[in-house]
């Protein structure tokens, strides 16, 4: 076999692996997708989720809305703390569970619902104008992506 033929065979193998994976490689691709989306959900907790404008402007990241930061209170109250804790735990669980499991599908749905309830339950203030930033919308989109990846991984694993 000449060098050119070996190179062509190698390129064909790479194309097959990338665009038509089978068996173990396909499972690993879904595993990587599930891990990446779980990591992206954790990263969405870092940017600003909420701004409160009044005489001064206060900004709250997803982590500060958890209400676990010493010396500061979450404007969301106890419900916000519980919902953000659910968000955090589900995102961490997605890092360790295979996306073809039933848990990944249920976690995606539960995360979508908890994030939606967070957005609907916006804190009210008479002295400040409270607004969401784009981070909750990104989080909602990522939870939908978790559901899609889990659903496709489950149907692919079965068939």
N, C-alpha and C positions, 0 to 999 in steps of 0.2 A: 504494500500500500504506500503510495507516494505521500509526500508532505501535504500537497494540495488536497488529496482525497481525505487524509486524516483531519485536516482543518475543516473541510466541508462536513464531514461526519460529526465533528465536535460541535460545529455551529448548529447542525440539525438537532443534536441532542439538547443543546441549550434552548433552542426555540421550543422544542417539545416540552421541556421542563418548565419553561416560563408560561407558555400559552395553553398547553394541554397537560397539566400535571395529573398524575395518577397515584393512587395508593397513599403511601406514607407522605409523599411530598404535598399532596392536596390537603391532608390532615394538618400538616405543619403550617401550610399557608393560612388556613383558617385559625389555627392557634395563634399565629403571629398577628392576624387581623384582630382577634379578640383581645390580645394583650395590648396592641397599639390603641385600640379604642378605650380600653380601661385606663391606660396611662393618660390619654388625652382628656378623659373625664376628670382625672385627678388634677391635671394642669389647669383645667377651667376654673378650679377653685381659687387659683392665685390672683387673677385680675379682678378689677373692680366690678362688682355686681350691682351695687346700689349707691346712689348719691343722694345726699340730703342737703339742699341749699336753703340758706337763711341768711343771717348776719355773717355766718361762716359756712364754708362748705365742708361737709364730712363725707368721706368715701369709705365704703365697706367692701372688702374682698369677700369671696366665698368663705374663706377660713375665718375671717373676723365675724361673719354672720353666724358662725357656729356658736358664738357666745362663750367660748372657752378661753378667750384671751384674758389674762389677769388685768384688772383695772379698767376694763371697758365692758359695757353691756351691749348685747346685740339688740338692734331696734326691732327684731323679729319676735323677741320673747321666747318662751319655752317651746312653742310649736315650731318656730324656725330652727331652734337648736336641734330638736328631734329630727326634723325633716332633713337638715343638712348632715346630721350624723348618719341617717339612713343613706343619703346620697354618697357620703364618704365610704361607708362600709360596703355598699353595693359596688362601687367603683374598685375598691381594693379586692373584693371577691372575684371580680371579673379578671383580675390579673392572674389568679391561680386556678380558675375553673376552665375546662375546655369549652369552647363556644358551641359544640354540638350537644352539650348537656341541656336538660330541661331547665336546670337552675339558671343558665345564662339567659334563656328566653324569658323566664319569670323575672329575673333581676332587671332585665332591660325594661320590661313593662312596669315594674315597681319603681324603677328609677325615673322613668318618664312621668309617672303619676306623681311621685314626690316632688319632682322639679316643677311640674305644672302647678301643684298646690302651693309651692313656694312663691311662684310668680303671681298667682291669683291672690295670695294672702299678703299683698304689699302693705308694709306698715303705713299707717296714717299719722300725719302730724299737722297740727293747726299752725305751728310757727315755722315750719320748713316745707319746702317743695321736695317731695321724694320721688325719684325716678329710677327705673331699672336701666342698666347699660345693655350692651349686646351679649354679654356673657351668658345670661340665662337662655337666650335664644340658641346660642351655640351648644349649650349643654342639652337642650331639648333635642336638637338635631343629632347630637352624638348618641343620645339614648335611642332615638329612632334607628340610627345606624347599628347599634348593638342588637336591636330586635331583628333587623334585616340580616346581619351577619350570622346570628344564632339560628334564624330560620333557614337560611340557605345551607349553613353547615349541617344542620340536622337532616335536611332533605337529601343532601349529598352523602352523608354518612349512611343513611338508610338505603339509598339506591345505588 
